[in-house]
Amino acid sequence: MPDIPAVLGEGDGFRAVARAVAGRFGGSVAFEDSAGIRRVVFRDGDFVTAASSSETESLVAFLTERGDIAPEVAQRVGRRVPPFGRHAGAALIAQGHLRQDELWPVLRSHAEWIIGRVAGMQRGAASLEFEVPQRLQAEPGVFGGATGAEVLLEIARRMVSPAEALLRLGGRSASLANGAAFGLLAECALSESETAAVKVAAGGSVSSVLDRAATDDFASVVWALVELGVLATELAPRPKRPADVAEDVRHDPLDATALRERIATRRGLVEEGDYFALLGIGRTATSYDVRRAYLSVRKSFDPARILTPETVDLKDDLESILEVLDEAYEILGDAMRRERYRRALDAVPR
């Protein structure tokens, strides 16, 4: 069973879909927010179709946005045509608004459009439905022979800009490794040069794999591959400057007082118990923000890096700080736990 985020933050909609693909899920994933409920149907990890309860995301609304149906026609027929699927397509064909040979390409494009809306969700909830709702059970697959991984990467190319993908990856210097689902690479339908670049990505950086692929949108694909589990990424350590090297091999005794004050301040945050404050991030922080802050703070309080014979008595305090830092990361690094924690902090007595 795929482990999908139940409470959605930035990027979690795409993440949930990617985990359904990687987990070979069969059923539907329901995504709910103020706009309504969107459902993405899977069969063994491959996309079957997608549907939305929102009037603004119906087949007629989609064709109107795309310019295939005039707004006045949409206003006249919109409520009389089913919101999605082949019944909606058949009605539009019967009314002369769609040609017969356009039916399946249009239904696929509509499903991809809805999945793109899911990928762009900033908040909401997601849940697995092992029994597909009756109305959707009768819908045929609209993605032909395309694999779930192939469709997912196509959507990533169109929906996520390379610049945004780089931010989500942690920058061009983030290091790459093979992920738990590396075998899915064979199902991604990448070009020969792109596949070759991914196969040798492990141990290198995001920058190196982008240079090898030599395609403008490949950062979006790399991010999708990480979400899919084909690749894994972590923030690369900051290159050391000469001053950093000097700091690692010797410590200025004059800094001991400042170090004690810094540790005492952080201990105060530990005792206060606010994980957001402990990591130095706001309550709207994303998973990426949490990870970046955690790595930075943990490094700055590494006993092996900052303790000297003069300050060795601070070791127990540092270990306590690091223990709570790890707990903070475990809670805030998971979108669902982070949202529950934030809500609990903001709750007021009734």
C-alpha positions in Angstrom: 0.0 0.0 0.0 1.5 3.3 -1.0 2.3 5.8 1.9 0.7 9.0 0.6 0.6 12.3 2.6 -2.9 12.6 4.1 -2.6 16.4 4.6 -1.4 18.2 1.5 1.2 20.9 1.3 3.2 22.2 -1.6 4.3 19.4 -3.9 2.4 16.7 -1.9 -0.3 16.2 -4.6 2.3 15.2 -7.1 4.1 13.1 -4.4 0.9 11.2 -3.6 0.4 10.3 -7.3 4.0 9.3 -7.7 3.9 7.0 -4.8 0.7 5.4 -6.2 2.6 4.7 -9.4 5.7 3.4 -7.7 3.6 1.2 -5.3 1.7 -0.4 -8.2 -1.5 0.8 -6.6 -4.9 -0.3 -7.9 -7.9 1.8 -7.0 -8.4 5.6 -6.8 -6.7 8.4 -4.9 -9.2 11.1 -3.8 -7.9 14.6 -3.4 -10.2 17.1 -1.6 -10.0 20.8 -1.1 -12.4 23.8 -1.3 -12.8 23.3 -5.0 -14.2 19.8 -4.6 -13.0 16.2 -5.0 -10.6 15.1 -7.7 -10.0 11.4 -8.2 -7.2 9.7 -10.0 -7.8 6.1 -10.9 -5.0 3.5 -11.2 -4.6 -0.1 -12.3 -1.4 -1.7 -11.0 0.3 1.7 -10.9 -0.8 2.8 -14.4 -3.2 5.7 -14.9 -6.7 4.8 -16.0 -8.5 8.2 -15.9 -9.1 11.2 -13.7 -12.3 13.1 -12.7 -13.3 16.2 -10.8 -16.5 17.2 -9.0 -15.8 20.9 -9.7 -17.8 22.5 -12.4 -14.8 24.6 -13.3 -12.9 21.3 -14.1 -15.5 19.5 -16.2 -14.8 18.4 -19.7 -16.8 21.3 -21.1 -14.9 23.7 -18.9 -11.6 22.2 -20.1 -12.5 22.5 -23.7 -13.7 26.0 -23.2 -10.4 27.0 -21.5 -8.5 25.3 -24.4 -10.6 27.3 -26.9 -12.4 24.3 -28.5 -15.8 25.4 -27.3 -17.1 29.0 -27.3 -18.0 30.4 -23.9 -21.7 31.0 -25.0 -21.9 27.3 -26.1 -20.4 26.2 -22.8 -22.9 28.2 -20.8 -25.8 26.6 -22.8 -24.7 23.0 -22.7 -22.4 22.8 -19.6 -25.0 21.7 -17.1 -26.7 19.2 -19.5 -23.5 17.3 -20.3 -21.9 14.9 -17.8 -18.8 16.4 -16.1 -16.3 13.8 -17.4 -15.7 10.6 -19.2 -16.9 8.9 -22.4 -20.6 9.8 -21.7 -19.6 13.5 -21.6 -17.6 13.0 -24.8 -20.4 11.1 -26.5 -22.9 13.9 -25.7 -20.6 16.5 -27.2 -20.1 14.4 -30.3 -23.9 14.0 -30.7 -24.3 17.8 -30.4 -21.6 18.4 -33.0 -19.1 20.0 -30.6 -16.6 17.2 -30.9 -15.6 14.9 -33.7 -15.6 11.1 -33.2 -11.9 10.8 -33.9 -11.2 13.4 -31.2 -12.9 11.4 -28.4 -10.0 9.5 -26.9 -7.3 12.2 -27.3 -9.6 14.7 -25.7 -10.5 12.4 -22.8 -6.8 11.8 -22.2 -6.0 15.5 -22.3 -8.8 16.2 -19.9 -7.5 13.5 -17.4 -4.0 14.8 -17.7 -5.3 18.4 -17.0 -7.0 17.2 -13.9 -3.9 15.3 -12.7 -2.0 18.6 -13.3 -4.5 20.4 -11.0 -3.8 17.7 -8.4 0.0 18.2 -8.8 -0.5 21.9 -8.2 -2.6 21.6 -5.0 -1.2 23.8 -2.2 -3.4 22.4 0.6 -6.1 19.8 1.1 -6.4 16.1 2.0 -5.7 12.9 0.2 -6.9 9.3 0.8 -6.7 5.9 -0.9 -9.9 4.3 -2.2 -9.4 0.6 -2.8 -12.8 0.3 -4.3 -13.2 2.7 -7.2 -16.6 4.7 -7.1 -19.2 3.1 -9.3 -19.4 5.9 -11.7 -15.7 5.6 -12.5 -15.6 1.8 -12.6 -17.2 1.9 -16.0 -14.7 4.4 -17.5 -12.1 2.9 -19.9 -8.4 3.6 -19.7 -7.7 6.8 -21.7 -3.9 6.6 -21.6 -3.4 3.8 -24.1 -0.3 1.7 -23.5 1.6 4.4 -21.6 3.0 3.3 -18.2 2.2 5.3 -15.1 5.8 6.4 -14.9 5.8 7.7 -18.5 2.6 9.7 -17.9 3.9 11.1 -14.7 7.0 12.4 -16.3 5.1 13.9 -19.2 2.9 15.8 -16.7 6.0 17.0 -14.8 7.6 18.4 -18.0 4.5 20.4 -18.7 3.4 21.5 -15.2 6.7 22.1 -13.3 9.2 24.7 -14.6 12.9 23.7 -14.5 13.5 26.6 -12.1 10.9 25.4 -9.7 12.1 21.9 -10.0 15.6 22.9 -9.1 14.3 24.6 -5.9 12.5 21.5 -4.9 15.6 19.4 -5.6 17.7 21.6 -3.3 19.7 23.3 -6.0 22.2 22.2 -8.7 24.7 21.1 -6.0 22.3 18.6 -4.4 23.8 15.1 -4.7 22.0 12.2 -6.3 21.8 8.4 -5.6 19.8 5.5 -7.0 16.4 5.3 -5.3 14.5 2.4 -4.0 12.4 2.2 -7.3 15.4 2.5 -9.7 14.0 -0.3 -11.7 11.1 1.9 -12.9 13.6 3.8 -15.1 12.9 1.2 -17.8 9.2 2.3 -17.8 9.9 6.1 -18.0 10.2 6.2 -21.9 13.1 8.7 -21.7 15.3 9.4 -24.7 18.5 7.4 -25.0 20.6 10.4 -23.8 18.3 11.1 -20.9 18.3 7.4 -19.8 22.1 7.3 -20.1 22.4 10.4 -17.9 20.1 8.9 -15.2 22.0 5.6 -15.2 25.2 7.3 -14.2 23.7 9.9 -11.9 24.4 8.2 -8.7 27.3 9.8 -6.8 27.1 13.0 -8.9 25.2 16.2 -8.5 22.0 17.5 -10.1 24.2 19.8 -12.2 26.1 16.9 -13.7 23.0 14.9 -14.7 21.5 18.0 -16.3 24.7 18.7 -18.3 24.7 15.1 -19.6 21.1 15.1 -20.6 21.4 18.4 -22.4 17.7 19.1 -22.5 16.2 22.3 -21.2 13.3 20.8 -19.2 15.3 17.9 -17.7 15.3 19.4 -14.2 11.6 18.8 -14.1 12.2 15.2 -15.0 14.9 14.7 -12.4 12.6 16.1 -9.7 9.8 13.7 -10.9 12.3 10.8 -10.8 13.1 11.6 -7.2 9.4 11.7 -6.3 8.9 8.5 -8.1 11.8 6.8 -6.2 14.0 6.2 -9.3 16.5 8.7 -7.9 17.2 10.0 -4.4 18.6 13.3 -3.4 20.2 15.1 -0.5 21.6 18.5 0.0 25.3 18.7 -0.7 27.5 20.1 2.1 28.7 23.6 1.5 32.3 23.6 0.1 34.8 24.6 2.8 36.5 27.9 2.6 40.0 28.3 4.0 38.5 29.9 7.1 36.3 26.9 7.7 39.3 24.6 7.5 41.1 26.6 10.0 38.1 26.5 12.3 38.0 22.7 12.1 41.5 22.3 13.2 41.8 24.9 15.9 39.3 27.0 18.0 39.8 30.5 19.2 39.4 30.4 23.1 37.9 33.8 22.8 34.9 32.2 21.2 34.1 30.0 24.2 31.9 32.5 25.8 29.9 33.1 22.6 29.6 29.3 22.2 28.2 28.9 25.7 25.7 31.7 25.1 24.6 30.1 21.8 24.1 26.7 23.3 22.2 28.2 26.2 19.9 30.0 23.8 19.2 26.8 21.8 18.6 24.9 25.1 16.0 27.5 25.9 14.2 26.7 22.6 14.4 23.0 23.4 12.8 23.5 26.7 10.1 25.8 25.2 9.2 22.8 23.0 8.3 24.7 19.7 9.9 22.6 16.9 9.5 25.4 14.4 11.4 27.8 16.6 14.0 25.2 17.3 14.8 24.9 13.6 14.4 28.6 13.0 11.6 28.3 10.4 8.1 29.7 10.1 4.9 27.7 10.4 4.3 27.8 6.7 7.6 26.1 5.9 7.7 23.4 3.3 9.4 20.0 3.6 12.3 21.4 1.7 12.6 24.3 4.1 12.5 21.9 7.1 15.2 19.7 5.7 17.5 22.6 4.8 17.1 24.2 8.3 17.6 20.8 10.0 20.9 20.1 8.2 22.2 23.6 8.8 21.3 23.6 12.6 22.5 20.1 13.2 25.9 20.9 11.6 26.3 24.1 13.6 25.8 22.1 16.9 27.9 19.1 16.0 30.1 18.4 19.1 33.0 17.1 17.0 33.1 20.4 15.2 32.6 23.0 17.9 33.8 21.5 21.2 37.2 22.3 22.6 39.0 21.1 25.8 37.7 24.3 27.4 34.1 23.7 26.5 33.9 19.9 26.7 31.5 20.2 29.7 28.9 21.4 27.2 28.8 17.9 25.6 25.6 16.8 27.4 23.8 20.0 26.5 24.7 19.5 22.9 23.5 15.9 22.9 20.2 17.0 24.4 19.8 19.6 21.7 20.6 17.2 18.9 18.2 14.6 20.2 15.3 17.1 20.2 16.5 18.4 16.8 16.1 14.8 15.4 12.7 14.6 16.9 11.7 18.0 15.4 12.9 16.8 12.0 11.0 13.6 12.2 7.8 15.5 13.0 8.1 18.5 10.7 9.8 16.6 7.8 6.5 14.7 7.2 3.8 16.9 5.7 0.9 15.2 7.5 2.6 15.3 10.9 3.8 18.9 10.4 0.2 20.0 9.7 -1.2 18.2 12.7 1.6 19.7 14.9 0.9 23.2 13.5 -2.8 22.9 14.1 -2.2 21.7 17.7 0.0 24.7 18.4 -2.6 27.1 17.0 -5.5 25.5 18.8 -7.3 27.6 21.4 -9.7 26.4 24.2 -13.4 26.5 23.4 
